[in-house]
Amino acid sequence: MTNIIVLGAGMVGSAMAADLSKKYAVTIADLNIQRLEHIKEKHQSIAVLQLNVCNKTKLQSVLATFDFVVCAVPGFLGFETIKTVIETGKNVVDISFFPENALELDALAKAKGVTAIVDCGVAPGMHNIILGYHNEKLKLTDFETLVGGLPKVKKWPFNYKAPFSPIDVIEEYTRPARFVENGNIVIREALTDCELVEFDKVGTLESFNSDGLRSILFTMPHIQNMKEKTLRYPGHVEYVKVLKDSGFFSEKKIMLNGIEISPLDFTSKILFDEWKLGETEEELTVMRVTLKGENENGEIEEIVYNLYDEYCPETQTSSMARTTGYTATAVANLFLEGLFTEKGVFPPELIGKHEICFKYILNYLKDRNINYVKNTNKTKSV
């Protein structure tokens, strides 16, 4: 039986381990022993291992005994962890969403004969896969993604909960947003261009600039207009901007009663409890992907994919863990079944371009009641 190790035992990592354990021998590794013990209580078939991924020698030693790796560590650890995985000669699917450019590791992966598929979440992730597929069918001119994970019960002031570390959320709020207008890369502050958008089942949400295009900026340079925006309940952006503009996200350390501390560390500690998603707390994921381009008949097609997904009480799995994690496990399965065999580093759009992979992933998600609803509108080209 194929031996898989999942690095990271957070909500998403544990959801992926549970999903993969239906078919493979799975070990989940984390530094936090309490998380591991909790997973072991729920899933007897999953082996657990306490591991510090920052200890490169130990990580390489552990990886040597496994056939495949799934990486779900926090973003700030992602790049070095994936680099070590590749150096060890192991194939890997990653959802750590690290800020560095994964394509810098492409030559190393090719030299090691490794397949590394990165950014395999919902967005980045599934929206890349959708784009990759339709880029093969249309002469695309426009691409936009609106996406967010939200609690069902709003709690003032932020009306937000996260299934992952606050430090990764804050990174999304501070990293400059890159998008494409008229063929040019434009950089704006995150949290800008706030707009109200209507969604079925949810109502009015606010969208704002975030840096979610990532690899698409480099793999799809021919598309003239591309943008990704994050969704929250109305009012969230204003409160976050108050913190940001007041210096609460600063990494520059200050002295407080003789102790040196960064405002970011302090803020993350406070927000950990404020934003912590309870294990059985109901939440939802909403995403809208819009593509526009010319088809082979000279018609202009506008294609819209809508996703609405909720917490699953049956498996006690959050929607964000489902929509993020099961995209990654779908890709892991299609690789392990031999449907994708190329070597190197691949963002998801380079997987989705293959029709067999695209359909496999959609069907895999559908089997887990994650449904992307597609609508198409065609008009004659002017």
C-alpha atoms as a printed R data frame, in Angstrom:
    type eleno elety resid chain resno       x      y       z
1   ATOM     1    CA   MET     A     1   0.000  0.000   0.000
2   ATOM     2    CA   THR     A     2   1.200  3.540  -0.826
3   ATOM     3    CA   ASN     A     3   2.638  5.274   2.240
4   ATOM     4    CA   ILE     A     4   1.704  8.984   2.523
5   ATOM     5    CA   ILE     A     5   2.869 11.556   5.051
6   ATOM     6    CA   VAL     A     6   0.878 14.757   5.676
7   ATOM     7    CA   LEU     A     7   3.025 17.561   7.110
8   ATOM     8    CA   GLY     A     8   0.840 19.780   9.305
9   ATOM     9    CA   ALA     A     9  -2.050 18.703  11.529
10  ATOM    10    CA   GLY     A    10  -4.205 21.806  11.437
11  ATOM    11    CA   MET     A    11  -7.850 21.733  10.313
12  ATOM    12    CA   VAL     A    12  -6.948 21.380   6.634
13  ATOM    13    CA   GLY     A    13  -4.092 18.947   7.171
14  ATOM    14    CA   SER     A    14  -6.212 16.666   9.346
15  ATOM    15    CA   ALA     A    15  -9.085 16.755   6.821
16  ATOM    16    CA   MET     A    16  -6.703 15.694   4.054
17  ATOM    17    CA   ALA     A    17  -5.237 12.910   6.170
18  ATOM    18    CA   ALA     A    18  -8.721 11.564   6.932
19  ATOM    19    CA   ASP     A    19  -9.699 11.673   3.260
20  ATOM    20    CA   LEU     A    20  -6.519  9.962   2.054
21  ATOM    21    CA   SER     A    21  -6.688  7.301   4.781
22  ATOM    22    CA   LYS     A    22  -9.727  5.761   3.059
23  ATOM    23    CA   LYS     A    23  -7.383  4.448   0.376
24  ATOM    24    CA   TYR     A    24  -3.771  4.749   1.571
25  ATOM    25    CA   ALA     A    25  -1.582  4.237   4.640
26  ATOM    26    CA   VAL     A    26  -1.358  7.740   6.129
27  ATOM    27    CA   THR     A    27   0.873  9.318   8.768
28  ATOM    28    CA   ILE     A    28   0.304 12.901   9.911
29  ATOM    29    CA   ALA     A    29   3.178 14.901  11.397
30  ATOM    30    CA   ASP     A    30   3.160 18.069  13.487
31  ATOM    31    CA   LEU     A    31   5.104 19.724  16.300
32  ATOM    32    CA   ASN     A    32   1.908 20.087  18.373
33  ATOM    33    CA   ILE     A    33   1.396 16.815  20.247
34  ATOM    34    CA   GLN     A    34  -2.120 17.790  21.409
35  ATOM    35    CA   ARG     A    35  -3.283 18.110  17.805
36  ATOM    36    CA   LEU     A    36  -1.830 14.716  16.991
37  ATOM    37    CA   GLU     A    37  -3.478 13.056  19.972
38  ATOM    38    CA   HIS     A    38  -6.834 14.561  19.008
39  ATOM    39    CA   ILE     A    39  -6.526 13.247  15.436
40  ATOM    40    CA   LYS     A    40  -5.579  9.794  16.730
41  ATOM    41    CA   GLU     A    41  -8.704  9.741  18.927
42  ATOM    42    CA   LYS     A    42 -10.915 10.450  15.904
43  ATOM    43    CA   HIS     A    43  -9.071  8.353  13.300
44  ATOM    44    CA   GLN     A    44  -7.465  5.198  14.644
45  ATOM    45    CA   SER     A    45  -6.132  4.215  11.209
46  ATOM    46    CA   ILE     A    46  -3.977  7.360  10.905
47  ATOM    47    CA   ALA     A    47  -0.486  7.139  12.390
48  ATOM    48    CA   VAL     A    48   0.840 10.262  14.132
49  ATOM    49    CA   LEU     A    49   4.368 11.601  14.409
50  ATOM    50    CA   GLN     A    50   5.719 14.577  16.347
51  ATOM    51    CA   LEU     A    51   8.061 16.422  13.992
52  ATOM    52    CA   ASN     A    52   9.660 19.852  13.660
53  ATOM    53    CA   VAL     A    53   9.898 20.537   9.909
54  ATOM    54    CA   CYS     A    54  12.527 23.220  10.629
55  ATOM    55    CA   ASN     A    55  14.943 20.423  11.567
56  ATOM    56    CA   LYS     A    56  16.032 19.671   8.017
57  ATOM    57    CA   THR     A    57  18.128 16.600   8.819
58  ATOM    58    CA   LYS     A    58  15.310 15.006  10.811
59  ATOM    59    CA   LEU     A    59  12.729 15.905   8.161
60  ATOM    60    CA   GLN     A    60  14.833 14.293   5.413
61  ATOM    61    CA   SER     A    61  15.279 11.177   7.530
62  ATOM    62    CA   VAL     A    62  11.523 10.885   8.111
63  ATOM    63    CA   LEU     A    63  10.594 11.547   4.478
64  ATOM    64    CA   ALA     A    64  12.892  8.792   3.248
65  ATOM    65    CA   THR     A    65  10.441  6.138   4.473
66  ATOM    66    CA   PHE     A    66   7.397  7.517   2.599
67  ATOM    67    CA   ASP     A    67   6.183  7.260  -1.000
68  ATOM    68    CA   PHE     A    68   4.368 10.591  -1.249
69  ATOM    69    CA   VAL     A    69   4.146 13.876   0.680
70  ATOM    70    CA   VAL     A    70   1.279 16.311   1.284
71  ATOM    71    CA   CYS     A    71   2.426 19.629   2.744
72  ATOM    72    CA   ALA     A    72   0.057 21.719   4.894
73  ATOM    73    CA   VAL     A    73   2.457 23.710   7.060
74  ATOM    74    CA   PRO     A    74   1.964 27.458   7.740
75  ATOM    75    CA   GLY     A    75   2.906 29.697   4.829
76  ATOM    76    CA   PHE     A    76   6.089 31.092   6.382
77  ATOM    77    CA   LEU     A    77   7.487 27.532   6.619
78  ATOM    78    CA   GLY     A    78   6.253 26.363   3.218
79  ATOM    79    CA   PHE     A    79   9.048 27.211   0.796
80  ATOM    80    CA   GLU     A    80  11.905 25.696   2.804
81  ATOM    81    CA   THR     A    81   9.813 22.638   3.643
82  ATOM    82    CA   ILE     A    82   8.943 22.002  -0.008
83  ATOM    83    CA   LYS     A    83  12.579 22.559  -0.978
84  ATOM    84    CA   THR     A    84  13.645 19.870   1.507
85  ATOM    85    CA   VAL     A    85  10.940 17.505   0.235
86  ATOM    86    CA   ILE     A    86  12.177 17.946  -3.331
87  ATOM    87    CA   GLU     A    87  15.830 17.558  -2.313
88  ATOM    88    CA   THR     A    88  14.844 14.267  -0.674
89  ATOM    89    CA   GLY     A    89  13.436 13.115  -4.023
90  ATOM    90    CA   LYS     A    90   9.800 12.855  -2.938
91  ATOM    91    CA   ASN     A    91   6.730 13.797  -4.989
92  ATOM    92    CA   VAL     A    92   4.532 16.328  -3.207
93  ATOM    93    CA   VAL     A    93   1.253 18.242  -3.266
94  ATOM    94    CA   ASP     A    94   1.337 21.503  -1.319
95  ATOM    95    CA   ILE     A    95  -1.251 23.867   0.192
96  ATOM    96    CA   SER     A    96   1.009 25.996   2.395
97  ATOM    97    CA   PHE     A    97   0.567 29.033   0.078
98  ATOM    98    CA   PHE     A    98   4.032 30.418   0.832
99  ATOM    99    CA   PRO     A    99   4.840 33.950  -0.404
100 ATOM   100    CA   GLU     A   100   7.945 32.913  -2.383
101 ATOM   101    CA   ASN     A   101   7.770 31.942  -6.066
102 ATOM   102    CA   ALA     A   102   7.476 28.137  -6.224
103 ATOM   103    CA   LEU     A   103   8.686 28.104  -9.837
104 ATOM   104    CA   GLU     A   104  12.176 28.932  -8.515
105 ATOM   105    CA   LEU     A   105  12.311 25.269  -7.449
106 ATOM   106    CA   ASP     A   106  11.376 23.927 -10.895
107 ATOM   107    CA   ALA     A   107  14.962 23.183 -12.015
108 ATOM   108    CA   LEU     A   108  15.673 21.392  -8.728
109 ATOM   109    CA   ALA     A   109  12.515 19.293  -9.069
110 ATOM   110    CA   LYS     A   110  13.395 18.313 -12.642
111 ATOM   111    CA   ALA     A   111  16.946 17.399 -11.597
112 ATOM   112    CA   LYS     A   112  15.581 15.200  -8.806
113 ATOM   113    CA   GLY     A   113  12.902 13.643 -11.030
114 ATOM   114    CA   VAL     A   114  10.191 14.996  -8.727
115 ATOM   115    CA   THR     A   115   6.647 16.197  -9.363
116 ATOM   116    CA   ALA     A   116   5.696 19.061  -7.022
117 ATOM   117    CA   ILE     A   117   2.171 20.451  -7.414
118 ATOM   118    CA   VAL     A   118   1.713 23.635  -5.393
119 ATOM   119    CA   ASP     A   119  -1.124 26.000  -4.369
120 ATOM   120    CA   CYS     A   120  -3.636 23.145  -4.428
121 ATOM   121    CA   GLY     A   121  -6.437 24.759  -2.405
122 ATOM   122    CA   VAL     A   122  -9.655 26.482  -3.375
123 ATOM   123    CA   ALA     A   123  -8.129 29.843  -4.399
124 ATOM   124    CA   PRO     A   124  -5.310 29.589  -5.133
125 ATOM   125    CA   GLY     A   125  -6.092 26.113  -6.366
126 ATOM   126    CA   MET     A   126  -9.423 25.317  -7.895
127 ATOM   127    CA   HIS     A   127  -9.748 28.664  -9.649
128 ATOM   128    CA   ASN     A   128  -6.350 27.975 -11.291
129 ATOM   129    CA   ILE     A   129  -7.591 24.548 -12.414
130 ATOM   130    CA   ILE     A   130 -10.735 26.083 -13.949
131 ATOM   131    CA   LEU     A   131  -8.639 28.734 -15.698
132 ATOM   132    CA   GLY     A   132  -6.158 26.189 -17.038
133 ATOM   133    CA   TYR     A   133  -8.951 24.113 -18.568
134 ATOM   134    CA   HIS     A   134 -10.763 26.984 -20.276
135 ATOM   135    CA   ASN     A   135  -7.531 28.565 -21.459
136 ATOM   136    CA   GLU     A   136  -7.245 25.542 -23.761
137 ATOM   137    CA   LYS     A   137 -10.789 26.102 -25.117
138 ATOM   138    CA   LEU     A   138 -11.028 29.902 -25.496
139 ATOM   139    CA   LYS     A   139  -8.937 32.932 -26.384
140 ATOM   140    CA   LEU     A   140  -9.354 34.382 -22.913
141 ATOM   141    CA   THR     A   141  -9.361 38.118 -22.292
142 ATOM   142    CA   ASP     A   142 -10.736 38.312 -18.733
143 ATOM   143    CA   PHE     A   143 -10.470 36.297 -15.525
144 ATOM   144    CA   GLU     A   144 -11.826 37.209 -12.088
145 ATOM   145    CA   THR     A   145 -12.182 35.312  -8.837
146 ATOM   146    CA   LEU     A   146 -14.163 36.385  -5.780
147 ATOM   147    CA   VAL     A   147 -13.692 34.045  -2.823
148 ATOM   148    CA   GLY     A   148 -14.076 33.882   0.935
149 ATOM   149    CA   GLY     A   149 -14.643 31.624   3.924
150 ATOM   150    CA   LEU     A   150 -17.174 32.954   6.444
151 ATOM   151    CA   PRO     A   151 -18.771 31.924   9.739
152 ATOM   152    CA   LYS     A   152 -22.520 31.326   9.681
153 ATOM   153    CA   VAL     A   153 -22.930 33.193  12.969
154 ATOM   154    CA   LYS     A   154 -21.546 36.736  12.866
155 ATOM   155    CA   LYS     A   155 -19.605 37.937  15.907
156 ATOM   156    CA   TRP     A   156 -18.841 41.641  16.167
157 ATOM   157    CA   PRO     A   157 -16.528 43.322  15.308
158 ATOM   158    CA   PHE     A   158 -14.795 41.195  12.659
159 ATOM   159    CA   ASN     A   159 -17.590 38.744  11.709
160 ATOM   160    CA   TYR     A   160 -14.850 36.326  10.707
161 ATOM   161    CA   LYS     A   161 -13.370 32.964  11.692
162 ATOM   162    CA   ALA     A   162 -10.423 31.111  10.146
163 ATOM   163    CA   PRO     A   163  -9.570 27.393   9.997
164 ATOM   164    CA   PHE     A   164  -5.869 28.302   9.822
165 ATOM   165    CA   SER     A   165  -3.347 30.548  11.558
166 ATOM   166    CA   PRO     A   166  -4.176 34.287  11.989
167 ATOM   167    CA   ILE     A   167  -0.626 35.035  10.833
168 ATOM   168    CA   ASP     A   168  -1.513 33.634   7.377
169 ATOM   169    CA   VAL     A   169  -4.705 35.726   7.276
170 ATOM   170    CA   ILE     A   170  -2.809 38.877   8.265
171 ATOM   171    CA   GLU     A   171  -0.281 38.092   5.526
172 ATOM   172    CA   GLU     A   172  -3.186 38.248   3.077
173 ATOM   173    CA   TYR     A   173  -4.109 41.686   4.445
174 ATOM   174    CA   THR     A   174  -0.589 43.123   4.253
175 ATOM   175    CA   ARG     A   175   0.960 41.599   1.124
176 ATOM   176    CA   PRO     A   176   0.542 43.972  -1.874
177 ATOM   177    CA   ALA     A   177  -2.084 42.741  -4.334
178 ATOM   178    CA   ARG     A   178  -0.965 42.100  -7.909
179 ATOM   179    CA   PHE     A   179  -3.446 41.948 -10.770
180 ATOM   180    CA   VAL     A   180  -3.499 42.603 -14.509
181 ATOM   181    CA   GLU     A   181  -5.200 45.495 -16.313
182 ATOM   182    CA   ASN     A   182  -4.915 45.870 -20.098
183 ATOM   183    CA   GLY     A   183  -1.975 43.484 -20.158
184 ATOM   184    CA   ASN     A   184   0.004 45.285 -17.458
185 ATOM   185    CA   ILE     A   185   0.714 44.044 -13.936
186 ATOM   186    CA   VAL     A   186  -0.692 46.547 -11.440
187 ATOM   187    CA   ILE     A   187   0.235 46.548  -7.759
188 ATOM   188    CA   ARG     A   188  -2.083 47.964  -5.122
189 ATOM   189    CA   GLU     A   189  -2.333 47.722  -1.371
190 ATOM   190    CA   ALA     A   190  -4.383 44.827  -0.057
191 ATOM   191    CA   LEU     A   191  -7.844 45.741   1.304
192 ATOM   192    CA   THR     A   192  -8.343 48.394  -1.421
193 ATOM   193    CA   ASP     A   193 -11.050 48.754  -4.125
194 ATOM   194    CA   CYS     A   194 -13.703 47.551  -1.697
195 ATOM   195    CA   GLU     A   195 -17.011 46.752  -3.437
196 ATOM   196    CA   LEU     A   196 -20.341 45.232  -2.363
197 ATOM   197    CA   VAL     A   197 -21.367 42.091  -4.271
198 ATOM   198    CA   GLU     A   198 -24.569 39.987  -4.047
199 ATOM   199    CA   PHE     A   199 -24.494 36.194  -3.661
200 ATOM   200    CA   ASP     A   200 -27.316 33.663  -3.509
201 ATOM   201    CA   LYS     A   201 -27.791 32.075  -0.054
202 ATOM   202    CA   VAL     A   202 -25.413 34.599   1.536
203 ATOM   203    CA   GLY     A   203 -26.596 38.072   0.542
204 ATOM   204    CA   THR     A   204 -24.315 41.095   0.371
205 ATOM   205    CA   LEU     A   205 -20.579 40.643   0.854
206 ATOM   206    CA   GLU     A   206 -17.692 43.052   0.439
207 ATOM   207    CA   SER     A   207 -14.811 42.244  -1.890
208 ATOM   208    CA   PHE     A   208 -11.317 43.709  -1.706
209 ATOM   209    CA   ASN     A   209  -7.971 43.347  -3.454
210 ATOM   210    CA   SER     A   210  -5.765 40.451  -2.358
211 ATOM   211    CA   ASP     A   211  -2.716 38.791  -3.866
212 ATOM   212    CA   GLY     A   212  -4.340 35.579  -5.070
213 ATOM   213    CA   LEU     A   213  -3.252 35.378  -8.715
214 ATOM   214    CA   ARG     A   214   0.262 34.237  -7.775
215 ATOM   215    CA   SER     A   215   1.624 31.878 -10.485
216 ATOM   216    CA   ILE     A   216  -1.110 32.892 -12.955
217 ATOM   217    CA   LEU     A   217   0.697 36.207 -13.455
218 ATOM   218    CA   PHE     A   218   3.568 34.283 -15.053
219 ATOM   219    CA   THR     A   219   1.854 31.279 -16.651
220 ATOM   220    CA   MET     A   220  -1.026 33.204 -18.295
221 ATOM   221    CA   PRO     A   221   0.560 36.525 -19.405
222 ATOM   222    CA   HIS     A   222  -1.565 36.635 -22.569
223 ATOM   223    CA   ILE     A   223  -4.800 37.291 -20.619
224 ATOM   224    CA   GLN     A   224  -5.340 41.056 -20.645
225 ATOM   225    CA   ASN     A   225  -7.373 41.435 -17.452
226 ATOM   226    CA   MET     A   226  -7.032 39.259 -14.342
227 ATOM   227    CA   LYS     A   227  -8.034 39.888 -10.745
228 ATOM   228    CA   GLU     A   228  -8.610 38.020  -7.484
229 ATOM   229    CA   LYS     A   229 -10.547 39.551  -4.586
230 ATOM   230    CA   THR     A   230 -11.327 38.237  -1.114
231 ATOM   231    CA   LEU     A   231 -14.861 38.235   0.321
232 ATOM   232    CA   ARG     A   232 -15.938 39.128   3.847
233 ATOM   233    CA   TYR     A   233 -19.116 40.312   5.544
234 ATOM   234    CA   PRO     A   234 -19.645 44.083   5.167
235 ATOM   235    CA   GLY     A   235 -17.689 46.102   7.731
236 ATOM   236    CA   HIS     A   236 -14.792 43.666   8.136
237 ATOM   237    CA   VAL     A   237 -12.372 45.645   5.976
238 ATOM   238    CA   GLU     A   238 -12.819 48.867   7.954
239 ATOM   239    CA   TYR     A   239 -11.928 47.206  11.259
240 ATOM   240    CA   VAL     A   240  -8.910 45.421   9.790
241 ATOM   241    CA   LYS     A   241  -7.658 48.672   8.212
242 ATOM   242    CA   VAL     A   242  -7.868 50.358  11.622
243 ATOM   243    CA   LEU     A   243  -5.492 47.718  13.005
244 ATOM   244    CA   LYS     A   244  -3.229 47.826   9.944
245 ATOM   245    CA   ASP     A   245  -2.972 51.626   9.760
246 ATOM   246    CA   SER     A   246  -2.418 51.874  13.519
247 ATOM   247    CA   GLY     A   247   0.663 49.646  13.349
248 ATOM   248    CA   PHE     A   248  -0.757 46.479  14.888
249 ATOM   249    CA   PHE     A   249   0.567 44.383  11.975
250 ATOM   250    CA   SER     A   250   4.110 45.793  12.161
251 ATOM   251    CA   GLU     A   251   6.985 43.322  12.507
252 ATOM   252    CA   LYS     A   252   9.281 46.014  13.960
253 ATOM   253    CA   LYS     A   253   9.834 45.100  17.607
254 ATOM   254    CA   ILE     A   254   9.057 47.515  20.442
255 ATOM   255    CA   MET     A   255  10.004 47.520  24.149
256 ATOM   256    CA   LEU     A   256   7.134 46.963  26.574
257 ATOM   257    CA   ASN     A   257   7.944 46.813  30.283
258 ATOM   258    CA   GLY     A   258  11.439 45.643  29.460
259 ATOM   259    CA   ILE     A   259  10.269 42.958  27.056
260 ATOM   260    CA   GLU     A   260  10.898 43.151  23.313
261 ATOM   261    CA   ILE     A   261   7.845 42.168  21.248
262 ATOM   262    CA   SER     A   262   6.566 42.813  17.739
263 ATOM   263    CA   PRO     A   263   3.056 44.282  17.367
264 ATOM   264    CA   LEU     A   264   2.335 41.519  14.816
265 ATOM   265    CA   ASP     A   265   3.070 38.758  17.358
266 ATOM   266    CA   PHE     A   266   0.868 40.492  19.936
267 ATOM   267    CA   THR     A   267  -1.970 41.025  17.445
268 ATOM   268    CA   SER     A   268  -1.788 37.415  16.214
269 ATOM   269    CA   LYS     A   269  -2.023 36.173  19.803
270 ATOM   270    CA   ILE     A   270  -5.145 38.273  20.433
271 ATOM   271    CA   LEU     A   271  -6.767 37.377  17.109
272 ATOM   272    CA   PHE     A   272  -6.038 33.662  17.522
273 ATOM   273    CA   ASP     A   273  -8.889 33.390  20.009
274 ATOM   274    CA   GLU     A   274 -11.065 35.978  18.260
275 ATOM   275    CA   TRP     A   275 -10.766 34.262  14.859
276 ATOM   276    CA   LYS     A   276 -10.381 30.643  15.974
277 ATOM   277    CA   LEU     A   277 -12.951 28.462  14.245
278 ATOM   278    CA   GLY     A   278 -14.471 25.911  16.589
279 ATOM   279    CA   GLU     A   279 -14.150 22.301  15.475
280 ATOM   280    CA   THR     A   280 -17.917 21.926  15.014
281 ATOM   281    CA   GLU     A   281 -18.677 25.584  14.293
282 ATOM   282    CA   GLU     A   282 -20.780 26.066  11.167
283 ATOM   283    CA   GLU     A   283 -19.217 28.121   8.391
284 ATOM   284    CA   LEU     A   284 -19.329 28.374   4.622
285 ATOM   285    CA   THR     A   285 -17.206 28.965   1.550
286 ATOM   286    CA   VAL     A   286 -18.396 31.061  -1.369
287 ATOM   287    CA   MET     A   287 -16.562 31.543  -4.656
288 ATOM   288    CA   ARG     A   288 -17.386 32.978  -8.061
289 ATOM   289    CA   VAL     A   289 -14.988 32.488 -10.987
290 ATOM   290    CA   THR     A   290 -15.732 34.484 -14.136
291 ATOM   291    CA   LEU     A   291 -13.940 33.919 -17.450
292 ATOM   292    CA   LYS     A   292 -14.478 35.701 -20.746
293 ATOM   293    CA   GLY     A   293 -13.056 34.966 -24.179
294 ATOM   294    CA   GLU     A   294 -13.658 34.083 -27.806
295 ATOM   295    CA   ASN     A   295 -14.531 30.525 -28.809
296 ATOM   296    CA   GLU     A   296 -13.694 28.696 -32.036
297 ATOM   297    CA   ASN     A   297 -16.936 29.971 -33.637
298 ATOM   298    CA   GLY     A   298 -15.977 33.602 -33.067
299 ATOM   299    CA   GLU     A   299 -18.523 34.009 -30.271
300 ATOM   300    CA   ILE     A   300 -17.741 35.765 -27.007
301 ATOM   301    CA   GLU     A   301 -18.344 33.378 -24.112
302 ATOM   302    CA   GLU     A   302 -18.729 34.423 -20.506
303 ATOM   303    CA   ILE     A   303 -18.411 31.422 -18.205
304 ATOM   304    CA   VAL     A   304 -19.229 31.661 -14.499
305 ATOM   305    CA   TYR     A   305 -18.553 28.988 -11.884
306 ATOM   306    CA   ASN     A   306 -20.283 29.413  -8.521
307 ATOM   307    CA   LEU     A   307 -19.408 27.503  -5.378
308 ATOM   308    CA   TYR     A   308 -21.406 27.492  -2.158
309 ATOM   309    CA   ASP     A   309 -20.308 24.969   0.440
310 ATOM   310    CA   GLU     A   310 -21.081 24.495   4.135
311 ATOM   311    CA   TYR     A   311 -19.609 22.764   7.178
312 ATOM   312    CA   CYS     A   312 -20.228 19.009   6.981
313 ATOM   313    CA   PRO     A   313 -21.789 17.745  10.246
314 ATOM   314    CA   GLU     A   314 -21.468 14.112   9.171
315 ATOM   315    CA   THR     A   315 -17.663 14.221   9.040
316 ATOM   316    CA   GLN     A   316 -17.324 17.277  11.329
317 ATOM   317    CA   THR     A   317 -15.217 18.974   8.670
318 ATOM   318    CA   SER     A   318 -15.204 22.715   8.033
319 ATOM   319    CA   SER     A   319 -16.140 23.926   4.581
320 ATOM   320    CA   MET     A   320 -12.812 25.691   4.114
321 ATOM   321    CA   ALA     A   321 -10.967 22.495   5.075
322 ATOM   322    CA   ARG     A   322 -13.168 20.517   2.642
323 ATOM   323    CA   THR     A   323 -12.898 22.879  -0.320
324 ATOM   324    CA   THR     A   324  -9.177 23.494   0.250
325 ATOM   325    CA   GLY     A   325  -8.063 20.062   1.396
326 ATOM   326    CA   TYR     A   326 -10.105 17.898  -0.968
327 ATOM   327    CA   THR     A   327  -8.788 19.807  -3.984
328 ATOM   328    CA   ALA     A   328  -5.307 18.776  -2.838
329 ATOM   329    CA   THR     A   329  -6.300 15.161  -2.173
330 ATOM   330    CA   ALA     A   330  -7.978 15.003  -5.589
331 ATOM   331    CA   VAL     A   331  -4.708 16.098  -7.196
332 ATOM   332    CA   ALA     A   332  -2.736 13.660  -5.025
333 ATOM   333    CA   ASN     A   333  -4.996 10.811  -6.149
334 ATOM   334    CA   LEU     A   334  -4.829 11.650  -9.834
335 ATOM   335    CA   PHE     A   335  -1.026 11.740  -9.597
336 ATOM   336    CA   LEU     A   336  -0.871  8.442  -7.699
337 ATOM   337    CA   GLU     A   337  -3.177  6.887 -10.293
338 ATOM   338    CA   GLY     A   338  -0.768  7.911 -13.054
339 ATOM   339    CA   LEU     A   339  -2.937 10.570 -14.744
340 ATOM   340    CA   PHE     A   340  -0.212 13.206 -14.472
341 ATOM   341    CA   THR     A   341   3.436 12.179 -14.822
342 ATOM   342    CA   GLU     A   342   5.403 15.304 -15.787
343 ATOM   343    CA   LYS     A   343   8.406 16.298 -13.662
344 ATOM   344    CA   GLY     A   344   9.023 19.740 -12.168
345 ATOM   345    CA   VAL     A   345   7.036 22.310 -10.177
346 ATOM   346    CA   PHE     A   346   3.457 22.785 -11.345
347 ATOM   347    CA   PRO     A   347   0.887 25.340 -10.222
348 ATOM   348    CA   PRO     A   348  -2.693 24.020 -10.605
349 ATOM   349    CA   GLU     A   349  -3.453 25.769 -13.905
350 ATOM   350    CA   LEU     A   350  -0.873 23.490 -15.552
351 ATOM   351    CA   ILE     A   351  -2.781 20.478 -14.200
352 ATOM   352    CA   GLY     A   352  -6.233 21.774 -15.168
353 ATOM   353    CA   LYS     A   353  -5.161 22.298 -18.782
354 ATOM   354    CA   HIS     A   354  -5.425 18.530 -19.223
355 ATOM   355    CA   GLU     A   355  -9.095 17.650 -19.697
356 ATOM   356    CA   ILE     A   356  -8.746 14.256 -18.021
357 ATOM   357    CA   CYS     A   357  -7.281 15.921 -14.901
358 ATOM   358    CA   PHE     A   358  -9.890 18.692 -14.871
359 ATOM   359    CA   LYS     A   359 -12.797 16.260 -15.047
360 ATOM   360    CA   TYR     A   360 -11.209 13.920 -12.494
361 ATOM   361    CA   ILE     A   361 -10.903 16.750  -9.950
362 ATOM   362    CA   LEU     A   362 -14.461 18.013 -10.490
363 ATOM   363    CA   ASN     A   363 -15.861 14.489 -10.107
364 ATOM   364    CA   TYR     A   364 -13.716 13.830  -7.026
365 ATOM   365    CA   LEU     A   365 -15.100 16.974  -5.384
366 ATOM   366    CA   LYS     A   366 -18.643 16.206  -6.493
367 ATOM   367    CA   ASP     A   367 -18.384 12.786  -4.809
368 ATOM   368    CA   ARG     A   368 -17.709 14.737  -1.598
369 ATOM   369    CA   ASN     A   369 -20.676 17.063  -2.220
370 ATOM   370    CA   ILE     A   370 -18.529 20.022  -3.295
371 ATOM   371    CA   ASN     A   371 -20.254 21.296  -6.407
372 ATOM   372    CA   TYR     A   372 -19.053 23.936  -8.847
373 ATOM   373    CA   VAL     A   373 -22.113 25.176 -10.759
374 ATOM   374    CA   LYS     A   374 -21.291 26.386 -14.275
375 ATOM   375    CA   ASN     A   375 -23.278 28.896 -16.354
376 ATOM   376    CA   THR     A   376 -22.370 30.029 -19.867
377 ATOM   377    CA   ASN     A   377 -23.551 33.026 -21.866
378 ATOM   378    CA   LYS     A   378 -22.635 33.422 -25.532
379 ATOM   379    CA   THR     A   379 -22.851 36.563 -27.675
380 ATOM   380    CA   LYS     A   380 -21.729 37.293 -31.216
381 ATOM   381    CA   SER     A   381 -18.341 38.936 -31.476
382 ATOM   382    CA   VAL     A   382 -18.552 42.577 -32.562
